[in-house]
Amino acid sequence: MPKSRSRNSAAQKRRYQLEPERKAPKPKPSPRWYAPVVLGLMGLGVVVIILNYIWPAVLPFTNDQTSPVVLLVGLAMIGVGFLGTTRIR
């Protein structure tokens, strides 16, 4: 019985390849100042919340009382800082 010719699989792959495989570019590293600013923003948010409850006379626009607006500002600062930490490379 005669043998059939076997096809070369490497040559077949080259024949039908439309584009070469491209490597994804590496993301650029964050600037050196980015991480301290983000962590400082989170820390400042914590300080604002603590001052709101312990010593409200220090904060402006509180009239010597705890203020829910100041609480929301502190939580927003912490939230923005947390979102910023997810972008550190």
RARA-V295025 format. One record per backbone hydrogen bond with DSSP energy under -1.0 kcal/mol. CO is the residue of the C=O (numbers start at 1). NH is the residue of the N-H. If there is no record, write none. Layout:
co->[CO/CO]
nh->[NH/NH]
This chain:
co->[8/9/10/11/12/31/33/34/35/36/37/38/39/40/41/42/43/44/45/46/47/48/49/50/51/55/62/67/68/69/70/71/72/73/74/75/76/77/78/79/80/81/84]
nh->[12/13/14/15/16/34/37/38/39/40/41/42/43/44/45/46/47/48/49/50/51/52/53/54/55/58/65/71/72/73/74/75/76/77/78/79/80/81/82/83/84/85/87]
